[in-house]
Amino acid sequence: AAINAVVDTIQETLKKGDKVAIAGFGTFDVLNRKARTGRNPSTGETIQIAASKSPKFKVGKAFKDLFK
């Protein structure tokens, strides 16, 4: 229940456009991707890729150092 509450809070905060930082663990943020031109790999046809938002996680230094 506690983990579900933390995940729900992170999701709600990111949905508002805010950043979530957990000391010693990492930072959750929203990445805004611009619209761009891409290519369909099977046909080679040029396509337009719409702008989108995507969640992003950056591992904190203390957490990353545990695996050195």
Secondary structure as GFF3:
##gff-version 3
##sequence-region A 1 68
A	DSSP	alpha_helix	2	15	.	.	.	ID=ss1
A	DSSP	beta_strand	20	22	.	.	.	ID=ss2
A	DSSP	beta_strand	26	33	.	.	.	ID=ss3
A	DSSP	beta_strand	36	39	.	.	.	ID=ss4
A	DSSP	beta_strand	46	49	.	.	.	ID=ss5
A	DSSP	beta_strand	52	59	.	.	.	ID=ss6
A	DSSP	alpha_helix	61	65	.	.	.	ID=ss7
###
